[in-house]
Amino acid sequence: MAPTTCLRIPFLPARGRSANVNAPPSWLPRRLSLKSSATNGPFTSADVMGADWKGLKVAYQGCAGAYSEAAAKKAYPNCEAVPCEHFDTAFQAVQNWVVDRAVLPLENSLGGSIHRNYDLLVQHSLHIVGEVRLEVHHCLLANPGVKIENLKSVMSHPQALAQCEHTLTGLGIEHREAVDDTAGAAKIVAEHMVQDTGAIASSLAAKLYGLDVLAENIQDGKNNVTRFMMLARKPNILRNDRPFKTSIVFSLEEGHGQLFRALGVFAQRKINLTKIESRPHKERPLRVSDDCSSLLKNFDYLFYVDLEASMADPKIQNALGNLKEFATFLRVLGSYPTNVNEP
Ligand SMILES: O=C(O)C(=O)C[C@]1(C(=O)O)C=C[C@@H](O)C=C1
């Protein structure tokens, strides 16, 4: 679904992967020049609690009233939140200097990882500069006068549909329609004045699009939390004076105990791992197994790991130096303060 005010791609010349992402392109209009471009160094100061982000443009996926918009405003209070049609649009908007930051979901406590954003992280050269967690309270919305028993279908973002699966089945609503974002679903239901289709979205979306809230807190678990990453063109200035996380991605040779050995470099140094995710290596998905049988091909994987330490910590620098000795690929995606704007 394409809310008309959303950023879409391609709308500006894309920059090659090898381009220097820290320099504004020559075609950049002056009015789009960034607050952060005034700083000289290759780093940005850590995006921390209490700062006023007035004037900062922050991309999010979806349209007004989406949870991602709330997350962008939680991460950067007073910022200008810029809606984008797709996750890639938000990545490109940062990379092409159209906006200063992006806030995008990485995982949800009920629905799990948002794999698309893991894949996009390695396809772009942006840095994770922070993370923010948002409690997600889904509501069942419908046009005024429509009752739950009139609903044959429900429309929402696939993650939101997954998070409410049992409740919807319990309500006898069998048909689901997936769209790009929760608020977009509310907008469609309102604009088309449908009487047999509801939307799963926030109470804010209900207000924005003039829908009734038929049921609140319909997610399949009391605690429904989505973790969002904050993305920038420059990495953070490294600090070691507050809780930091470091996110890395790596791949390994095929063989016994390779992953065990990789994770061992952190265990040996008592570095805590908070998350591990694996994704097929899109550029070389298949590899022949050790016994050279051409029939036996295994998937090659990228491993994404979050570490509870700052890159400023010599322990982590040491561990990554060790991992680099045998990893076939290694990239630091970002080192950032945990849970920005949480008490
Ligand atoms: O559709 C929205 O409102 C979003 O912000 C997207 C999204 C997601 O991608 O997971 C964000 C938080 C919720 O978990 C449900 C959907």
Ligand as a Chemical Component Dictionary entry (heavy atoms), coordinates in Angstrom:
data_LIG
# 
_chem_comp.id                   LIG 
_chem_comp.type                 NON-POLYMER 
_chem_comp.pdbx_formal_charge   0 
_chem_comp.three_letter_code    LIG 
# 
loop_
_chem_comp_atom.comp_id 
_chem_comp_atom.atom_id 
_chem_comp_atom.alt_atom_id 
_chem_comp_atom.type_symbol 
_chem_comp_atom.charge 
_chem_comp_atom.model_Cartn_x 
_chem_comp_atom.model_Cartn_y 
_chem_comp_atom.model_Cartn_z 
_chem_comp_atom.pdbx_ordinal 
LIG O1  O1  O 0 2.986 -1.284 10.806 1  
LIG C1  C1  C 0 3.457 -0.612 11.711 2  
LIG O2  O2  O 0 2.778 0.168  12.394 3  
LIG C2  C2  C 0 4.885 -0.732 12.004 4  
LIG O3  O3  O 0 5.441 0.155  12.584 5  
LIG C3  C3  C 0 5.586 -1.983 11.608 6  
LIG C4  C4  C 0 5.719 -3.024 12.696 7  
LIG C5  C5  C 0 6.753 -4.114 12.257 8  
LIG O4  O4  O 0 7.380 -4.012 11.226 9  
LIG O5  O5  O 0 6.911 -5.058 13.024 10 
LIG C6  C6  C 0 6.231 -2.415 13.927 11 
LIG C7  C7  C 0 5.792 -2.753 15.153 12 
LIG C8  C8  C 0 4.744 -3.765 15.348 13 
LIG O6  O6  O 0 5.407 -4.910 15.841 14 
LIG C9  C9  C 0 4.021 -4.127 14.117 15 
LIG C10 C10 C 0 4.451 -3.705 12.916 16 
# 
loop_
_chem_comp_bond.comp_id 
_chem_comp_bond.atom_id_1 
_chem_comp_bond.atom_id_2 
_chem_comp_bond.value_order 
_chem_comp_bond.pdbx_ordinal 
LIG O1 C1  DOUB 1  
LIG C1 O2  SING 2  
LIG C1 C2  SING 3  
LIG C2 O3  DOUB 4  
LIG C2 C3  SING 5  
LIG C3 C4  SING 6  
LIG C4 C5  SING 7  
LIG C4 C6  SING 8  
LIG C4 C10 SING 9  
LIG C5 O4  DOUB 10 
LIG C5 O5  SING 11 
LIG C6 C7  DOUB 12 
LIG C7 C8  SING 13 
LIG C8 O6  SING 14 
LIG C8 C9  SING 15 
LIG C9 C10 DOUB 16 
# 
